[in-house]
Each structure stands twice: as C-alpha cells, then as structure tokens.
Amino acid sequence: MTEAELKTAVYNALATELQATEGAQFNSTLLTSKIGNAYKEVKRARNYPGSYSQEMIDNDMSKYEPTISDIALYDYNLIGAEGQESSTENGVTRKYVNRDKLFYGVIPLAR
C-alpha cells in the first residue's frame, strides 16, 4: 500500500466514524492534516535506515495503519485543547491519555 493509499484508507475510516458521531460537521481539511502529521511521526519513529527502498517503507508503514489512525483521531479531537491534560465543562470531565502511549509498538529500526 503506497503512502497515498494508506492515508486515503485512514481518512475514509475516520471520516465514516466522525460522520456517525458528529454528523456532517467534522472538518475534512483538518482531519487530512492530522493524518499527514501522524504518518510522518510514525515514519520518523520507525527511523528507516538508508538501505530501505520506498517500497519497503510503504509495506512496513501499512502495518501501522491502526496506529496512524489512533494518533490522527487523538490529535483531531484535541484541536482547541492542545496542552491540556484534562478539562471539565458543564459537569463533564475529560482526561486525556498520554499521547506517547499511542506509539506503543512502534519500534525504531535503526538508532
């Protein structure tokens, strides 16, 4: 799966989920941006050696589709609440998980 195909698959899955929960009010431009950033962060965390071809990177990155999706959705949901660990409003309390936990299982290939 190429980078573009992976990002499209993540977008389609998240867009379906967001439409079901938020209706047509989700921002597709922001979601696309968050998916792109999540992809770059997972790729950077994998730290591919120079000997990896683009095809090898693409094949490996496709294994991290759920991780990319989780990070993108987390970041999308935090828009406007960046830097907060928790919030309370109208009797509803939210506590955000440590974002680093979303990278569980993303192991660098080279150091």
Secondary structure, DSSP 4 states (H G I P E B T S, - for coil): --HHHHHHHHHHHHHHHHHHHHGGGS-HHHHHHHHHHHHHHHHHHHT--TT--HHHHHHHHGGGHHHHHHHHHHHHHTTT-TT-SEEEETTEEEEPPPGGGGGTT---S--
